[in-house]
């Protein structure tokens, strides 16, 4: 089996990790949650999934984030949008120019930090929108935008 459905105890552990890292309580029990061998978390609606499909799938549902070894959780773009609505810590607010740099996969600089810890994952926010997560370093934010989602500012000549 490629993915494994998570029980109530593991769901509570994930919720506690989110609360510890982002200062918010979210109820993940409304979803079926799956984790693959790499620690990636996927959310799926509780209705309409046949168990026979689970045995063959390498992932099912919406990619939410990944559990890291150091008791941290790196949220995906969609995960940051779900958690960001009620998060109270580890939020980096960017201006338009630095948001563009973040979306290009480059290092960027914050306009404001809300209860952030250095060398930890931060939610990237601009106005009322969340764009994903990055790693807060001493003087900059390291972009974690996946290559497939990066926006190129201009096409490079070959």
Backbone bond lengths (Angstrom), bond angles and torsions (degrees), N, CA, C in turn:
res aa  C-N    CA-C-N  psi(-1)  N-CA   C-N-CA  omega(-1)  CA-C   N-CA-C  phi
1 X - - - 1.451 - - 1.535 108.77 -
2 X 1.321 115.95 130.65 1.458 122.37 -177.87 1.528 112.59 -79.00
3 X 1.334 116.66 -43.88 1.464 121.34 178.79 1.515 109.19 -116.89
4 X 1.314 114.80 154.83 1.454 120.36 -178.59 1.520 108.77 -126.69
5 X 1.332 115.77 131.83 1.460 118.96 176.98 1.524 108.75 -74.88
6 X 1.314 115.10 141.28 1.457 122.33 -174.31 1.521 110.19 -95.92
7 X 1.333 116.57 140.67 1.456 122.35 177.41 1.524 112.18 -85.87
8 X 1.333 115.34 178.25 1.469 121.59 -176.56 1.524 113.00 -58.60
9 X 1.325 116.74 -42.35 1.467 120.16 -178.19 1.525 111.37 -61.97
10 X 1.310 116.48 -44.16 1.477 120.96 -179.76 1.525 110.43 -67.98
11 X 1.327 117.47 -36.34 1.466 120.97 176.73 1.526 109.69 -61.33
12 X 1.330 116.40 -43.06 1.469 120.51 178.50 1.525 111.24 -63.53
13 X 1.331 117.59 -36.97 1.467 121.20 176.55 1.529 110.78 -62.57
14 X 1.326 116.52 -43.13 1.467 121.08 179.27 1.528 110.05 -64.68
15 X 1.332 116.69 -42.65 1.466 120.64 177.83 1.527 111.07 -61.21
16 X 1.339 117.48 -38.58 1.469 121.18 178.35 1.528 111.14 -67.89
17 X 1.340 116.98 -37.75 1.462 120.27 175.95 1.524 110.92 -61.50
18 X 1.329 116.17 -42.64 1.466 120.66 179.32 1.525 110.16 -64.60
19 X 1.327 116.01 -42.74 1.468 119.64 179.29 1.532 110.69 -64.01
20 X 1.328 116.92 -41.81 1.465 121.49 -179.71 1.531 111.28 -65.35
21 X 1.335 116.75 -42.32 1.462 120.62 -175.10 1.523 114.17 -84.21
22 X 1.326 117.77 -33.27 1.466 120.31 -173.02 1.526 113.72 -122.76
23 X 1.325 117.98 0.67 1.454 121.52 173.67 1.512 115.26 67.85
24 X 1.314 118.31 29.08 1.465 120.04 178.96 1.523 110.35 -139.33
25 X 1.309 114.69 151.49 1.462 120.63 176.92 1.525 107.99 -105.64
26 X 1.313 115.61 121.96 1.460 119.50 173.76 1.523 108.12 -122.94
27 X 1.313 115.11 151.18 1.461 121.28 -177.28 1.521 109.17 -98.66
28 X 1.318 116.52 102.29 1.462 121.02 179.23 1.523 112.27 -87.64
29 X 1.330 117.67 -3.55 1.462 120.31 -178.24 1.531 112.11 -70.44
30 X 1.330 117.78 -10.62 1.464 120.71 178.04 1.533 111.27 -79.86
31 X 1.340 116.78 -6.49 1.462 122.27 179.49 1.525 110.35 -115.83
32 X 1.330 115.12 159.04 1.459 119.96 163.26 1.517 104.80 -88.44
33 X 1.311 116.67 129.99 1.458 120.67 -175.48 1.522 109.54 -114.85
34 X 1.326 114.33 133.63 1.457 121.86 -179.98 1.522 109.06 -123.27
35 X 1.327 116.08 144.46 1.462 121.67 175.49 1.522 107.64 -128.16
36 X 1.345 115.86 132.77 1.465 118.53 177.39 1.526 110.11 -92.59
37 X 1.319 116.58 -177.54 1.464 121.82 -175.27 1.526 112.81 -64.02
38 X 1.323 117.14 -24.05 1.464 121.13 -179.38 1.524 112.71 -87.90
39 X 1.328 117.78 1.69 1.464 121.19 179.26 1.512 114.38 86.14
40 X 1.330 117.23 10.83 1.462 120.50 179.43 1.525 109.75 -79.66
41 X 1.328 115.68 135.79 1.464 122.56 -176.43 1.523 109.21 -102.03
42 X 1.337 115.65 133.37 1.461 122.07 177.92 1.520 109.43 -125.38
43 X 1.334 116.19 137.86 1.462 122.05 177.79 1.516 108.98 -105.40
44 X 1.327 115.64 141.14 1.460 120.56 178.65 1.519 108.62 -141.94
45 X 1.329 115.75 146.51 1.458 121.66 177.15 1.528 109.40 -59.56
46 X 1.317 117.51 143.63 1.473 120.65 -177.76 1.523 113.17 -69.18
47 X 1.324 117.88 -18.45 1.462 121.31 -175.69 1.531 110.00 -103.50
48 X 1.312 117.28 137.75 1.449 121.35 165.86 1.509 118.82 94.18
49 X 1.312 120.05 17.87 1.457 120.82 178.73 1.519 109.73 -115.39
50 X 1.320 115.29 124.04 1.464 119.92 178.63 1.527 109.19 -83.60
51 X 1.316 116.08 133.90 1.465 120.75 -178.03 1.521 113.18 -63.44
52 X 1.327 117.61 -23.98 1.465 119.77 179.27 1.530 111.31 -66.95
53 X 1.325 117.70 -26.88 1.464 120.78 178.33 1.526 111.75 -73.96
54 X 1.326 116.05 -30.31 1.464 120.66 -176.30 1.524 110.90 -63.06
55 X 1.301 117.35 -38.44 1.464 121.39 -176.22 1.523 112.73 -61.15
56 X 1.330 116.62 -28.71 1.458 120.23 -175.07 1.524 113.90 -100.89
57 X 1.316 117.98 -12.06 1.463 121.08 -172.63 1.526 112.17 -86.77
58 X 1.330 115.39 145.42 1.465 119.42 173.85 1.525 110.64 -91.75
59 X 1.322 117.29 -21.45 1.461 121.35 170.47 1.524 108.94 -155.91
60 X 1.323 115.50 153.03 1.461 121.64 -178.26 1.517 107.90 -140.93
61 X 1.312 117.38 128.04 1.454 120.99 172.73 1.515 114.47 92.42
62 X 1.320 114.54 -157.45 1.457 123.95 -175.73 1.527 110.06 -88.75
63 X 1.328 116.18 126.70 1.470 119.97 177.79 1.521 108.45 -70.21
64 X 1.327 116.94 120.19 1.460 123.32 -174.46 1.527 112.03 -100.64
65 X 1.309 117.20 -39.95 1.458 120.15 -178.39 1.510 111.45 168.61
66 X 1.324 115.21 -173.43 1.457 120.48 -177.79 1.522 109.53 -134.87
67 X 1.321 115.56 134.34 1.460 121.00 177.76 1.530 108.14 -83.89
68 X 1.325 115.30 127.43 1.460 121.09 179.46 1.529 109.95 -98.34
69 X 1.313 117.08 163.22 1.464 122.39 -175.75 1.528 113.51 -65.72
70 X 1.321 117.83 -26.04 1.460 121.06 -174.53 1.534 112.68 -92.86
71 X 1.338 117.22 33.15 1.473 122.31 178.28 1.526 112.06 61.66
72 X 1.315 116.77 33.55 1.462 122.59 177.44 1.518 108.10 -118.64
73 X 1.322 115.44 159.21 1.454 120.09 176.26 1.523 108.45 -128.95
74 X 1.325 115.44 123.96 1.459 121.86 177.85 1.523 107.33 -93.87
75 X 1.319 117.04 114.10 1.459 120.95 -176.97 1.523 111.09 -85.54
76 X 1.325 115.76 145.90 1.453 121.69 173.77 1.526 108.47 -77.08
77 X 1.321 116.79 179.33 1.462 120.75 176.34 1.521 109.89 -58.18
78 X 1.335 116.74 -47.58 1.464 120.77 -179.57 1.524 111.07 -67.68
79 X 1.328 116.89 -38.63 1.461 120.82 177.30 1.518 111.83 -62.44
80 X 1.341 116.52 -38.88 1.466 119.73 179.02 1.524 111.10 -67.46
81 X 1.320 117.31 -31.73 1.464 120.29 178.09 1.525 111.13 -71.69
82 X 1.320 117.29 -35.59 1.470 121.08 178.36 1.529 110.23 -70.50
83 X 1.326 117.14 -47.72 1.462 122.09 -176.24 1.530 111.39 -77.58
84 X 1.323 116.67 -36.00 1.462 121.42 -173.45 1.512 115.13 -58.18
85 X 1.322 117.31 -30.52 1.467 120.62 -178.25 1.520 112.36 -57.91
86 X 1.334 117.03 -32.27 1.463 119.76 -177.14 1.534 113.10 -121.18
87 X 1.322 118.18 8.35 1.468 121.46 -179.64 1.527 111.10 -69.43
88 X 1.335 116.05 145.82 1.466 121.35 179.23 1.525 112.56 -124.15
89 X 1.333 117.89 -4.19 1.465 119.32 178.41 1.517 111.12 -146.47
90 X 1.333 114.31 164.13 1.468 122.61 -176.22 1.527 111.61 56.74
91 X 1.327 114.92 51.77 1.464 122.29 176.85 1.523 108.07 -119.96
92 X 1.321 116.57 127.58 1.462 122.16 176.47 1.523 108.00 -111.63
93 X 1.318 115.72 121.91 1.462 120.80 179.01 1.526 107.69 -96.64
94 X 1.330 115.83 127.05 1.461 121.81 -177.78 1.520 110.49 -112.60
95 X 1.345 115.66 151.92 1.460 119.59 171.45 1.533 108.04 -84.21
96 X 1.327 116.31 177.36 1.475 120.91 -175.15 1.536 112.38 -60.32
97 X 1.320 116.83 -43.60 1.468 120.63 -177.43 1.529 111.51 -63.23
98 X 1.323 117.06 -45.35 1.464 120.44 -179.62 1.519 112.30 -73.92
99 X 1.323 117.83 -28.10 1.462 120.24 173.70 1.525 109.72 -63.70
100 X 1.323 116.34 -41.16 1.463 120.84 177.50 1.530 109.90 -61.31
101 X 1.336 117.03 -43.86 1.473 121.00 177.59 1.530 110.49 -61.16
102 X 1.327 116.51 -42.21 1.469 120.78 178.47 1.530 110.35 -60.38
103 X 1.328 117.01 -45.80 1.465 121.18 -178.18 1.531 112.28 -68.59
104 X 1.333 117.08 -20.15 1.466 121.33 175.51 1.530 111.78 -85.40
105 X 1.340 116.69 -5.40 1.461 120.79 -179.96 1.516 113.50 86.94
106 X 1.335 116.80 14.19 1.463 121.64 -178.99 1.524 110.73 -96.78
107 X 1.325 116.27 164.69 1.460 118.85 174.22 1.522 108.60 -68.69
108 X 1.319 116.07 149.96 1.463 120.40 -177.57 1.523 109.45 -140.71
109 X 1.321 115.18 172.82 1.460 121.57 -176.17 1.519 109.29 -124.79
110 X 1.303 115.94 144.28 1.457 120.98 -175.19 1.521 112.16 -85.51
111 X 1.311 114.16 155.49 1.461 122.14 171.81 1.527 108.64 -93.66
112 X 1.341 115.46 -37.90 1.459 121.77 -179.77 1.526 108.71 -152.90
113 X 1.326 116.34 144.41 1.461 122.13 175.77 1.522 108.95 -117.06
114 X 1.326 116.77 137.15 1.463 121.57 178.89 1.530 108.56 -115.14
115 X 1.332 116.18 108.20 1.473 123.86 177.17 1.527 112.70 47.82
116 X 1.308 117.50 52.80 1.470 121.29 -175.20 1.523 112.30 -97.71
117 X 1.325 114.92 148.81 1.457 123.22 174.58 1.523 107.90 -110.89
118 X 1.322 116.29 134.71 1.455 120.60 179.13 1.528 110.31 -65.24
119 X 1.320 116.60 146.42 1.468 124.92 -178.30 1.526 112.21 60.86
120 X 1.301 116.16 33.78 1.464 121.78 177.78 1.531 108.27 -126.28
121 X 1.323 115.75 163.06 1.458 120.10 175.97 1.519 109.30 -72.00
122 X 1.337 115.92 138.65 1.459 121.32 175.88 1.523 108.94 -126.20
123 X 1.326 115.83 148.68 1.455 121.35 174.23 1.521 107.95 -82.32
124 X 1.314 117.02 135.68 1.461 122.03 -179.22 1.524 108.44 -95.03
125 X 1.343 115.17 121.42 1.465 120.93 -175.74 1.522 110.13 -127.20
126 X 1.331 115.20 141.81 1.456 122.58 171.45 1.512 106.68 -140.61
127 X 1.319 116.49 121.98 1.467 123.12 -174.06 1.523 108.61 57.11
128 X 1.329 119.23 -117.54 1.469 121.18 -179.28 1.526 112.97 -106.61
129 X 1.323 117.49 9.67 1.461 121.23 -174.81 1.527 111.63 -110.68
130 X 1.340 115.11 148.51 1.464 122.42 176.13 1.522 108.32 -111.63
131 X 1.336 116.27 137.03 1.459 121.64 -171.80 1.523 114.21 -115.84
132 X 1.305 118.27 -2.01 1.456 120.45 -179.45 1.512 110.15 137.96
133 X 1.335 115.04 -153.45 1.461 119.17 -179.75 1.520 110.24 -133.79
134 X 1.312 114.40 157.84 1.449 122.32 177.85 1.517 108.27 -141.86
135 X 1.324 116.27 178.57 1.460 120.93 176.90 1.525 108.00 -111.18
136 X 1.318 115.73 124.85 1.461 120.86 179.28 1.524 109.26 -80.24
137 X 1.307 115.62 117.81 1.464 121.90 175.02 1.532 108.13 -103.93
138 X 1.316 117.01 -176.47 1.463 120.02 -174.13 1.533 112.54 -59.38
139 X 1.328 117.68 -46.74 1.467 120.87 -175.20 1.522 114.27 -120.57
140 X 1.325 118.06 2.71 1.461 119.96 -175.84 1.524 110.18 -156.54
141 X 1.328 114.68 174.66 1.466 121.50 175.18 1.520 107.68 -115.30
142 X 1.314 115.51 128.60 1.461 122.03 177.34 1.527 108.24 -85.91
143 X 1.313 116.50 122.71 1.462 121.00 -178.05 1.525 110.92 -72.87
144 X 1.330 116.30 136.32 1.462 121.73 175.14 1.529 110.80 -114.07
145 X 1.329 116.27 24.11 1.456 120.59 178.42 1.528 108.83 -66.66
146 X 1.335 117.96 123.52 1.467 120.07 179.09 1.533 111.36 -61.04
147 X 1.319 116.99 149.29 1.465 121.25 -177.77 1.523 112.43 -55.72
148 X 1.307 117.12 -36.67 1.461 120.86 -179.24 1.517 114.22 -69.50
149 X 1.319 117.44 -14.62 1.469 121.72 -179.36 1.522 113.07 -109.82
150 X 1.302 117.37 -1.62 1.460 119.97 -178.69 1.520 110.55 -70.41
151 X 1.321 114.54 145.08 1.459 121.34 178.74 1.519 107.08 -104.52
152 X 1.321 116.14 126.82 1.459 120.16 -179.51 1.518 108.89 -88.74
153 X 1.342 116.50 133.89 1.458 119.78 -179.41 1.524 110.95 -73.97
154 X 1.310 117.12 -34.71 1.458 120.84 176.75 1.521 108.73 -154.99
155 X 1.291 116.17 153.08 1.457 120.65 178.75 1.526 109.20 -76.98
156 X 1.309 116.85 134.12 1.457 120.93 179.39 1.522 109.31 -89.27
157 X 1.327 115.78 142.51 1.459 120.72 178.86 1.520 109.56 -73.34
158 X 1.309 115.41 140.40 1.467 120.52 -179.59 1.505 110.28 -90.90
